[in-house]
Amino acid sequence: MLVRLLRRHLQPYTGLLLCVLVLQFAQVMASLYLPTLNADIIDKGVATGDTGYIWRTGAFMLAVSVGQGLCTVAATYLAARAAMSMGRDLRGAVFERVSGFSEREISAFGAGSLITRNTNDVQQVQMLVMMSCTMLVTAPVMAVGGIIMAVTRAPGLSWLIAVSVPVLLVAVGLIVSRMLPLFRSYQDKLDAINRVMREQLTGIRVIRAFVREEAETERFEDANTDIAWVGERVGRLFVLLFPLVMLVLDVTIVGVIWFGGHRVGDGDVEVGTLIAFMSYLMQILMGIVMASFMTIMIPRAAVCAERISEVLATPPTITSSPDAVDTFPTPGTVEMRDVTFVYPDADARVLAEVSFTVQPGTTTAIVGSTASGKSTVVRLLARLLEASSGQVLIGGTDVREADPEALWAQMGLVPQQPFLFAGTVASNLRLGREEATDDELWEALEVAQAKDFVSKMDGGLEAPIAQGGTNVSGGQRQRLAIARALVRRPDILIFDDSFSALDVSTDARLREAMGPATAGITKVIVAQRVSTIVEADQILVLDGGHLVGSGTHTELLTTCPVYREIVTSQLGAEAAA
């Protein structure tokens, strides 16, 4: 999965990567050449007292070192550029895919997990690319080249390499093999703590209202302890790895000095050659250390790549047809034909063969008990969910055959829980229509009964709005969301219980003002208060996912027992008589 992901997203930067490989190869070859030059200075210059040779060779050695440094700097720069660009593209790809998800896919992954995958997971893959570019050539070439040069310079000491290298490889392999499941567990724990943190920040008011601070603190501590425990186990392995590498290195160096010293004394090996052998041995073991570091990063990046690929490989349940249409023969018409909806892995149907028609310019109210399917109808009309069977038609066009952008341009949706974005009042209202003038914004605010409190805010239309609209009340958020939908000037306005946070008087004024302001616009209203929808042209009554009544208020009182029961419970027996 990791290789496939990297191959796909690094392809545009093949040229940069080739330059990095060439530069890294050049700097490694220079690094392998320097110990030989150093040995020649000692054996042919210092030992013989040839000062001229020392100066000439030293100057050449300095030039090689400068070239090595320039190659390293250039390779690091190009590697960073390729890795960061790949990370940018990968985050963009994940964001684009998530943006196309329906509520079903987002709920399946969880918002916290999707955020982690697009930030932390991408960062891990990005870091792997960066380190691979700087170590991928360096480590193997340095190790193999070091072995060749060391054996060439001092064959009699090569048995030390044959002993130390396998010991180091076995030790590193055992430690790294234990890290892979820990890295996977760590990412899962990271998802969990992000989810808990997100829930607590979002629901802080509920937590305080029910005095649940202590319980939520314990829940966070549990998640925090879990990730800390996994991190501690990973840290123990890291702590064990590098001292182990240094132990093998130090023991090997001691062996080189001990056995090499005897061979120098016997005249079999020159001092410069022994020093060069030690340098090559250091390079060999450092190459293995770099390779081990890569092997540590690869498992974690592989887990992250798997999680990212899972998102990229998840097809949205709501897709656009290749021959999608952007024409709507009967603008303002809303229709459902035998629509059934079932959530995945669920047995019970949320909606069962629901059929109705809303004529252009009319007002249709949807009522019913809790969990009767009212909000599901709204989501299906806006194509936030896909019907399991049947047809949903907007403007005479099946929503599955319509271009999504053209479809949503027909509608103005005010959700049950309106969301405001960080910015200003004006920027939030212009989400409905960017070219709207200030006068049009004030007009929409007046209809939505929001003009008074907006005019009192510091800055008016330019007054700041916090993320989520946390600096305004729930009723003010709802009125701003209604104003945003009005600014859009759609053919169809859908209100998903959008008046629940308003008091009765404000609700009455808003509905009175909406009448003339929305003349000719089709309105679909999910309502809880029956008193507010008695004048609707059509009332749909849902019960257990079934459409059990359809008609005006007066008609339903005589034909629909469920509606009569709702009216009786809210307005009393006299109103239902």
C-alpha positions as CSV (number, residue, x, y, z in Angstrom):
1,M,0.0,0.0,0.0
2,L,2.8,2.4,0.9
3,V,4.7,1.7,-2.3
4,R,1.6,2.2,-4.4
5,L,0.7,5.4,-2.7
6,L,4.3,6.8,-3.1
7,R,4.5,5.7,-6.7
8,R,1.3,7.5,-7.6
9,H,2.0,10.8,-5.8
10,L,5.7,11.1,-6.4
11,Q,5.5,10.6,-10.1
12,P,5.2,14.3,-10.9
13,Y,8.5,14.9,-9.0
14,T,10.6,12.2,-10.7
15,G,13.1,14.7,-12.0
16,L,13.7,16.1,-8.6
17,L,14.2,12.7,-7.1
18,L,16.7,11.7,-9.8
19,C,18.7,14.8,-9.1
20,V,18.6,13.9,-5.4
21,L,19.9,10.4,-6.1
22,V,22.7,11.7,-8.3
23,L,23.8,14.2,-5.6
24,Q,23.5,11.7,-2.8
25,F,25.6,9.2,-4.8
26,A,28.2,11.9,-5.4
27,Q,28.5,12.9,-1.7
28,V,28.7,9.2,-0.6
29,M,31.5,8.5,-3.0
30,A,33.3,11.6,-1.7
31,S,32.8,10.3,1.8
32,L,34.2,6.9,0.9
33,Y,37.2,8.6,-0.8
34,L,38.2,10.8,2.2
35,P,39.6,8.1,4.5
36,T,41.9,6.9,1.7
37,L,43.2,10.4,1.2
38,N,43.7,10.6,5.0
39,A,45.6,7.3,5.0
40,D,47.8,8.5,2.2
41,I,48.7,11.7,4.0
42,I,49.7,9.7,7.1
43,D,51.6,6.8,5.3
44,K,53.2,8.8,2.4
45,G,53.4,12.3,3.9
46,V,53.7,12.2,7.7
47,A,55.7,9.0,7.9
48,T,58.2,10.1,5.3
49,G,58.3,13.8,6.2
50,D,57.1,14.9,2.7
51,T,55.6,18.2,3.5
52,G,54.7,19.0,-0.1
53,Y,52.8,15.8,-0.5
54,I,50.8,16.7,2.7
55,W,49.9,20.1,1.3
56,R,48.9,18.8,-2.1
57,T,46.9,15.9,-0.8
58,G,45.4,18.0,2.0
59,A,44.3,20.7,-0.5
60,F,42.7,18.0,-2.7
61,M,41.0,16.5,0.4
62,L,39.6,19.9,1.3
63,A,38.2,20.3,-2.2
64,V,36.5,16.9,-2.0
65,S,35.1,17.9,1.4
66,V,33.7,21.1,0.0
67,G,32.1,19.3,-2.9
68,Q,30.6,16.7,-0.6
69,G,29.1,19.5,1.5
70,L,27.6,21.3,-1.5
71,C,26.1,18.0,-2.8
72,T,24.6,17.3,0.6
73,V,23.0,20.8,0.9
74,A,21.6,20.6,-2.7
75,A,20.3,17.1,-2.2
76,T,18.6,18.0,1.1
77,Y,17.0,21.1,-0.5
78,L,15.6,19.1,-3.4
79,A,14.5,16.3,-1.2
80,A,12.6,18.7,1.1
81,R,11.0,20.3,-2.0
82,A,9.8,17.0,-3.4
83,A,8.6,15.7,0.0
84,M,6.7,18.8,0.9
85,S,5.1,19.0,-2.6
86,M,4.0,15.4,-2.3
87,G,2.5,16.0,1.1
88,R,0.6,19.0,-0.2
89,D,-0.8,17.0,-3.1
90,L,-1.7,14.1,-0.8
91,R,-3.5,16.4,1.6
92,G,-5.3,17.9,-1.3
93,A,-6.4,14.5,-2.6
94,V,-7.7,13.4,0.8
95,F,-9.5,16.7,1.2
96,E,-11.1,16.4,-2.2
97,R,-12.2,12.8,-1.5
98,V,-13.7,13.7,1.9
99,S,-15.4,16.7,0.4
100,G,-17.3,14.3,-1.9
101,F,-18.4,12.0,1.0
102,S,-22.0,11.8,2.1
103,E,-23.0,11.8,5.7
104,R,-22.8,8.0,5.6
105,E,-19.0,7.9,4.8
106,I,-18.2,10.7,7.2
107,S,-20.0,9.0,10.0
108,A,-18.3,5.7,9.2
109,F,-14.8,7.2,9.5
110,G,-15.5,9.8,12.1
111,A,-14.5,13.5,11.8
112,G,-11.6,13.1,14.3
113,S,-10.2,10.2,12.4
114,L,-10.4,12.0,9.0
115,I,-8.6,15.0,10.5
116,T,-5.8,12.8,11.8
117,R,-5.5,11.0,8.5
118,N,-5.2,14.3,6.6
119,T,-2.6,15.8,9.0
120,N,-0.6,13.4,11.2
121,D,-0.7,10.4,8.8
122,V,0.2,12.5,5.8
123,Q,3.0,14.1,7.8
124,Q,4.4,10.6,8.6
125,V,4.5,9.6,4.9
126,Q,6.0,13.0,4.0
127,M,8.7,12.5,6.6
128,L,9.5,9.1,5.2
129,V,9.9,10.5,1.7
130,M,12.2,13.2,3.1
131,M,14.4,10.8,5.1
132,S,14.4,8.3,2.2
133,C,15.7,10.9,-0.2
134,T,18.6,11.7,2.2
135,M,19.3,8.1,3.3
136,L,18.1,5.8,0.6
137,V,21.2,6.0,-1.4
138,T,23.5,7.0,1.5
139,A,22.9,4.0,3.7
140,P,23.4,1.1,1.3
141,V,26.2,2.7,-0.8
142,M,28.0,3.7,2.4
143,A,27.7,0.3,3.9
144,V,28.6,-1.7,0.8
145,G,31.2,0.7,-0.3
146,G,32.7,0.8,3.2
147,I,33.0,-3.0,3.2
148,I,34.7,-3.1,-0.2
149,M,37.1,-0.3,0.7
150,A,37.9,-1.8,4.2
151,V,38.5,-5.3,2.8
152,T,40.7,-3.8,0.1
153,R,42.8,-1.8,2.5
154,A,43.2,-4.4,5.3
155,P,42.0,-7.9,4.3
156,G,43.5,-9.4,7.5
157,L,41.0,-7.4,9.7
158,S,37.9,-8.1,7.5
159,W,36.7,-10.9,9.8
160,L,35.8,-8.1,12.3
161,I,33.3,-6.8,9.8
162,A,31.9,-10.3,9.2
163,V,31.2,-10.6,12.9
164,S,29.9,-7.2,13.8
165,V,27.6,-6.5,10.8
166,P,25.4,-9.7,11.2
167,V,25.2,-9.1,15.0
168,L,24.0,-5.6,14.4
169,L,21.5,-6.6,11.7
170,V,19.9,-9.3,13.9
171,A,19.6,-6.9,16.9
172,V,18.0,-4.2,14.7
173,G,15.7,-6.6,13.0
174,L,14.4,-8.0,16.3
175,I,13.6,-4.5,17.7
176,V,12.0,-3.2,14.5
177,S,9.8,-6.3,14.2
178,R,8.3,-5.4,17.6
179,M,7.6,-1.8,16.5
180,L,5.2,-2.4,13.7
181,P,2.1,-3.5,15.8
182,L,2.9,-0.7,18.2
183,F,2.9,1.9,15.5
184,R,-0.5,0.7,14.3
185,S,-1.8,0.8,17.8
186,Y,-0.4,4.3,18.3
187,Q,-2.3,5.7,15.4
188,D,-5.6,4.1,16.6
189,K,-5.0,5.6,20.1
190,L,-4.3,8.9,18.5
191,D,-7.7,8.7,16.7
192,A,-9.3,7.9,20.0
193,I,-7.9,10.8,21.9
194,N,-8.7,13.2,19.1
195,R,-12.3,11.9,19.1
196,V,-12.6,12.4,22.9
197,M,-11.1,15.9,22.7
198,R,-13.4,16.9,19.9
199,E,-16.5,15.6,21.7
200,Q,-15.6,17.4,24.9
201,L,-14.8,20.7,23.2
202,T,-18.0,20.6,21.1
203,G,-20.2,19.5,24.1
204,I,-18.6,21.6,26.8
205,R,-21.9,23.3,27.7
206,V,-23.6,20.0,28.1
207,I,-20.8,18.6,30.2
208,R,-20.9,21.6,32.6
209,A,-24.7,21.6,32.7
210,F,-24.8,18.0,33.9
211,V,-21.7,18.4,36.1
212,R,-19.8,15.8,34.2
213,E,-16.4,17.5,34.3
214,E,-14.9,14.8,36.5
215,A,-16.3,11.9,34.4
216,E,-15.1,13.5,31.2
217,T,-11.7,14.1,32.8
218,E,-11.5,10.5,33.6
219,R,-12.5,9.5,30.1
220,F,-9.8,11.8,28.7
221,E,-7.3,10.4,31.1
222,D,-8.0,6.9,30.0
223,A,-7.5,7.8,26.4
224,N,-4.4,9.8,27.3
225,T,-3.0,6.9,29.4
226,D,-3.6,4.5,26.6
227,I,-1.6,6.5,24.0
228,A,1.1,7.3,26.6
229,W,1.5,3.6,27.4
230,V,1.9,2.7,23.7
231,G,4.3,5.7,23.2
232,E,6.3,4.5,26.3
233,R,6.7,1.0,24.8
234,V,7.9,2.5,21.5
235,G,10.2,4.8,23.4
236,R,11.7,1.9,25.2
237,L,12.5,0.2,22.0
238,F,14.1,3.4,20.6
239,V,16.1,3.8,23.8
240,L,17.3,0.2,23.5
241,L,18.1,0.5,19.8
242,F,20.7,3.2,19.7
243,P,22.8,2.2,22.8
244,L,22.8,-1.3,21.3
245,V,24.2,0.0,18.0
246,M,26.8,2.1,19.8
247,L,27.8,-0.9,22.0
248,V,28.4,-3.0,18.9
249,L,30.3,-0.1,17.3
250,D,32.5,0.5,20.3
251,V,33.3,-3.2,20.8
252,T,34.2,-3.5,17.1
253,I,36.5,-0.4,17.3
254,V,38.2,-1.8,20.4
255,G,38.7,-5.1,18.4
256,V,40.2,-3.1,15.5
257,I,42.6,-1.2,17.7
258,W,43.6,-4.4,19.6
259,F,44.2,-6.7,16.6
260,G,45.2,-3.9,14.3
261,G,47.8,-2.7,16.8
262,H,49.4,-6.1,16.8
263,R,49.5,-6.1,13.0
264,V,51.0,-2.6,13.0
265,G,53.7,-3.9,15.4
266,D,54.4,-6.8,13.2
267,G,54.7,-4.5,10.2
268,D,51.8,-6.1,8.3
269,V,49.6,-3.0,8.4
270,E,50.5,0.7,8.2
271,V,49.2,3.2,10.7
272,G,47.3,5.2,8.0
273,T,45.7,2.0,6.7
274,L,44.5,1.1,10.2
275,I,43.0,4.6,10.7
276,A,41.3,4.3,7.3
277,F,40.0,0.9,8.2
278,M,38.5,2.3,11.4
279,S,36.9,5.1,9.4
280,Y,35.4,2.6,6.9
281,L,34.1,0.5,9.8
282,M,32.5,3.5,11.2
283,Q,30.9,4.3,7.8
284,I,29.6,0.7,7.5
285,L,28.0,0.7,10.9
286,M,26.6,4.2,10.4
287,G,25.1,3.0,7.1
288,I,23.4,0.2,9.0
289,V,22.2,2.7,11.7
290,M,20.7,4.9,8.9
291,A,19.1,1.8,7.4
292,S,17.7,0.8,10.8
293,F,16.3,4.3,11.2
294,M,14.6,3.9,7.9
295,T,13.3,0.5,8.9
296,I,11.8,2.2,12.0
297,M,10.1,4.8,10.0
298,I,8.8,2.5,7.2
299,P,6.4,0.5,9.4
300,R,4.8,3.6,10.9
301,A,4.6,5.3,7.5
302,A,3.1,2.0,6.1
303,V,0.3,2.1,8.7
304,C,-0.3,5.8,7.9
305,A,-0.3,5.1,4.2
306,E,-2.8,2.3,4.7
307,R,-5.1,4.6,6.6
308,I,-4.8,7.3,3.9
309,S,-5.4,4.8,1.1
310,E,-8.5,3.6,2.9
311,V,-10.0,7.1,2.6
312,L,-8.8,7.5,-1.0
313,A,-10.2,4.1,-2.0
314,T,-13.6,4.7,-0.4
315,P,-16.0,5.6,-3.2
316,P,-18.6,8.2,-2.3
317,T,-22.1,6.7,-2.3
318,I,-23.4,9.9,-3.9
319,T,-21.8,10.2,-7.3
320,S,-22.4,12.3,-10.4
321,S,-23.6,10.6,-13.5
322,P,-21.3,10.9,-16.5
323,D,-24.2,12.3,-18.5
324,A,-25.5,14.4,-15.7
325,V,-28.0,17.1,-16.7
326,D,-28.3,20.6,-15.5
327,T,-31.8,21.3,-16.7
328,F,-35.0,21.1,-14.6
329,P,-38.2,21.1,-16.7
330,T,-40.5,22.1,-13.8
331,P,-38.6,24.4,-11.5
332,G,-39.8,24.4,-7.9
333,T,-41.4,21.0,-8.1
334,V,-40.5,18.4,-5.4
335,E,-41.5,14.8,-5.7
336,M,-40.8,11.4,-4.1
337,R,-41.8,8.2,-5.8
338,D,-41.9,5.0,-3.6
339,V,-38.8,6.1,-1.8
340,T,-37.3,3.6,0.7
341,F,-34.2,4.3,2.7
342,V,-32.2,1.9,4.9
343,Y,-29.0,2.7,6.6
344,P,-26.1,0.2,5.9
345,D,-26.0,-2.8,8.2
346,A,-29.4,-1.9,9.5
347,D,-32.5,-4.1,9.4
348,A,-35.3,-1.6,10.0
349,R,-36.3,0.8,7.2
350,V,-36.1,4.5,8.1
351,L,-38.5,5.3,5.2
352,A,-40.8,2.9,3.5
353,E,-42.3,3.5,0.1
354,V,-42.9,7.2,0.7
355,S,-44.6,9.1,-2.2
356,F,-45.7,12.8,-2.4
357,T,-45.6,15.8,-4.7
358,V,-45.0,19.4,-3.8
359,Q,-46.2,21.9,-6.4
360,P,-44.2,25.0,-7.2
361,G,-44.7,28.0,-5.0
362,T,-46.6,26.1,-2.3
363,T,-45.7,25.4,1.3
364,T,-45.5,21.8,2.5
365,A,-45.0,20.9,6.2
366,I,-43.7,17.6,7.4
367,V,-44.7,16.5,10.9
368,G,-44.4,13.3,12.9
369,S,-43.1,11.8,16.1
370,T,-39.4,11.5,16.9
371,A,-37.6,9.1,14.6
372,S,-40.4,9.1,12.1
373,G,-38.1,9.9,9.2
374,K,-38.7,13.7,8.8
375,S,-35.0,14.7,8.7
376,T,-34.2,11.8,6.4
377,V,-36.7,13.1,3.9
378,V,-34.9,16.5,4.0
379,R,-31.5,14.8,3.5
380,L,-32.8,12.8,0.6
381,L,-34.2,15.9,-1.1
382,A,-30.9,17.7,-0.7
383,R,-29.1,14.5,-1.8
384,L,-27.1,14.3,1.3
385,L,-28.2,10.7,1.4
386,E,-29.0,8.3,-1.5
387,A,-32.3,6.6,-1.6
388,S,-32.1,2.8,-1.3
389,S,-35.0,2.5,-3.8
390,G,-37.4,4.7,-5.5
391,Q,-36.9,8.1,-7.1
392,V,-36.4,11.6,-5.7
393,L,-37.1,14.3,-8.2
394,I,-36.3,18.0,-8.0
395,G,-37.7,20.3,-10.7
396,G,-38.8,17.2,-12.6
397,T,-35.3,15.7,-12.7
398,D,-34.1,12.6,-10.8
399,V,-31.5,13.8,-8.4
400,R,-29.2,10.9,-9.4
401,E,-29.2,12.1,-13.0
402,A,-28.7,15.8,-12.1
403,D,-25.4,17.6,-11.9
404,P,-24.7,18.1,-8.1
405,E,-23.8,21.8,-8.5
406,A,-26.9,22.5,-10.6
407,L,-29.1,20.6,-8.2
408,W,-27.9,22.4,-5.1
409,A,-28.2,25.7,-6.9
410,Q,-31.9,25.0,-6.9
411,M,-32.1,24.8,-3.1
412,G,-31.6,26.7,0.0
413,L,-31.2,24.5,3.0
414,V,-31.4,25.5,6.7
415,P,-30.3,22.5,8.7
416,Q,-31.6,21.6,12.2
417,Q,-28.3,22.6,13.7
418,P,-27.1,25.6,11.7
419,F,-23.3,26.1,11.4
420,L,-21.6,29.4,11.0
421,F,-18.1,29.8,9.7
422,A,-15.3,31.9,11.2
423,G,-15.4,35.3,9.5
424,T,-18.0,38.1,9.6
425,V,-21.8,38.3,9.4
426,A,-21.5,39.4,5.7
427,S,-19.1,36.5,4.8
428,N,-21.5,34.0,6.3
429,L,-24.5,35.4,4.5
430,R,-22.7,35.6,1.2
431,L,-22.1,31.9,1.3
432,G,-25.6,31.8,-0.3
433,R,-24.6,34.2,-3.1
434,E,-21.2,35.8,-3.3
435,E,-22.4,38.8,-5.4
436,A,-25.2,39.8,-3.0
437,T,-25.1,43.5,-2.1
438,D,-25.2,45.0,1.4
439,D,-28.8,46.1,0.8
440,E,-29.8,42.5,-0.1
441,L,-28.1,41.2,3.0
442,W,-29.9,43.7,5.3
443,E,-33.2,42.8,3.5
444,A,-32.7,39.1,4.2
445,L,-31.7,39.9,7.8
446,E,-34.9,41.9,8.2
447,V,-37.1,39.0,7.0
448,A,-35.2,36.6,9.2
449,Q,-35.8,38.9,12.2
450,A,-32.0,39.3,12.6
451,K,-31.6,42.9,11.6
452,D,-32.1,44.3,15.1
453,F,-29.3,42.3,16.8
454,V,-26.9,42.5,13.9
455,S,-27.2,46.3,13.7
456,K,-26.3,46.4,17.4
457,M,-23.2,44.3,16.9
458,D,-19.9,46.1,16.7
459,G,-19.4,46.5,13.0
460,G,-22.8,45.5,11.8
461,L,-22.4,43.3,8.7
462,E,-18.6,43.2,9.4
463,A,-19.1,42.0,13.0
464,P,-16.9,39.0,13.7
465,I,-18.4,35.5,13.9
466,A,-16.4,32.8,15.7
467,Q,-16.0,29.3,14.3
468,G,-19.3,27.5,14.7
469,G,-21.0,30.8,15.6
470,T,-20.1,30.3,19.3
471,N,-20.2,34.1,20.0
472,V,-23.9,34.3,19.2
473,S,-26.9,32.6,20.7
474,G,-28.6,29.5,19.3
475,G,-31.6,31.6,18.2
476,Q,-29.4,34.1,16.5
477,R,-27.5,31.4,14.7
478,Q,-30.7,30.0,13.4
479,R,-31.9,33.4,12.2
480,L,-28.5,34.1,10.5
481,A,-28.8,30.6,8.8
482,I,-32.3,31.5,7.6
483,A,-31.1,34.8,6.3
484,R,-28.2,33.0,4.5
485,A,-30.8,30.8,2.7
486,L,-32.9,33.8,1.7
487,V,-29.9,35.5,0.2
488,R,-29.4,32.6,-2.1
489,R,-32.9,33.2,-3.8
490,P,-33.4,29.5,-4.6
491,D,-36.4,27.9,-6.3
492,I,-36.9,25.6,-3.2
493,L,-36.4,26.4,0.5
494,I,-36.0,23.5,2.9
495,F,-36.2,24.1,6.6
496,D,-35.3,21.2,8.8
497,D,-36.9,22.1,12.1
498,S,-35.2,25.5,11.7
499,F,-37.5,27.5,14.0
500,S,-37.1,25.3,17.1
501,A,-34.8,27.8,18.9
502,L,-37.1,30.8,18.3
503,D,-39.6,32.0,20.7
504,V,-43.3,32.0,19.6
505,S,-43.5,35.7,18.9
506,T,-40.3,35.8,16.9
507,D,-41.4,32.7,15.0
508,A,-44.7,34.4,14.2
509,R,-43.0,37.6,13.0
510,L,-40.5,35.6,10.9
511,R,-43.2,33.5,9.2
512,E,-45.3,36.6,8.5
513,A,-42.4,38.4,6.9
514,M,-41.4,35.3,4.9
515,G,-44.7,35.1,3.2
516,P,-44.2,38.1,0.8
517,A,-40.4,37.7,0.7
518,T,-40.7,34.1,-0.5
519,A,-43.7,34.4,-2.8
520,G,-43.3,31.9,-5.7
521,I,-40.7,29.9,-3.8
522,T,-41.4,26.3,-2.9
523,K,-41.1,25.7,0.8
524,V,-40.7,22.4,2.6
525,I,-40.8,22.8,6.4
526,V,-40.1,20.1,9.0
527,A,-41.9,21.3,12.0
528,Q,-42.5,20.4,15.7
529,R,-45.1,23.0,16.6
530,V,-48.3,22.3,14.8
531,S,-49.6,25.8,15.5
532,T,-47.0,27.2,13.1
533,I,-48.0,25.1,10.1
534,V,-51.8,25.0,10.1
535,E,-51.9,27.4,7.2
536,A,-49.6,25.2,5.0
537,D,-50.9,24.2,1.6
538,Q,-50.0,20.6,2.3
539,I,-49.1,18.7,5.5
540,L,-47.4,15.3,5.3
541,V,-47.7,13.1,8.4
542,L,-44.9,10.5,8.9
543,D,-45.1,7.6,11.4
544,G,-42.5,5.0,11.7
545,G,-41.1,5.8,8.3
546,H,-44.5,5.5,6.6
547,L,-46.5,8.4,5.1
548,V,-49.8,8.0,7.0
549,G,-51.5,11.2,6.0
550,S,-51.4,14.0,3.5
551,G,-53.6,17.0,3.1
552,T,-54.5,20.3,4.7
553,H,-54.9,20.9,8.5
554,T,-58.7,20.6,8.3
555,E,-58.6,17.5,6.1
556,L,-56.1,15.7,8.3
557,L,-58.1,16.3,11.5
558,T,-60.8,14.1,10.1
559,T,-58.8,11.6,8.1
560,C,-55.6,11.0,10.0
561,P,-55.7,9.7,13.6
562,V,-51.9,10.2,14.0
563,Y,-52.2,13.9,13.1
564,R,-55.2,14.3,15.3
565,E,-53.2,12.8,18.2
566,I,-50.3,15.2,17.6
567,V,-52.7,18.2,17.5
568,T,-54.5,17.1,20.7
569,S,-51.2,16.6,22.5
570,Q,-50.0,20.2,21.6
571,L,-53.2,22.3,21.3
572,G,-55.7,20.3,23.3
573,A,-58.8,18.3,22.5
574,E,-60.8,21.4,21.4
575,A,-58.3,22.2,18.6
576,A,-58.6,18.7,17.3
577,A,-62.4,18.6,17.4
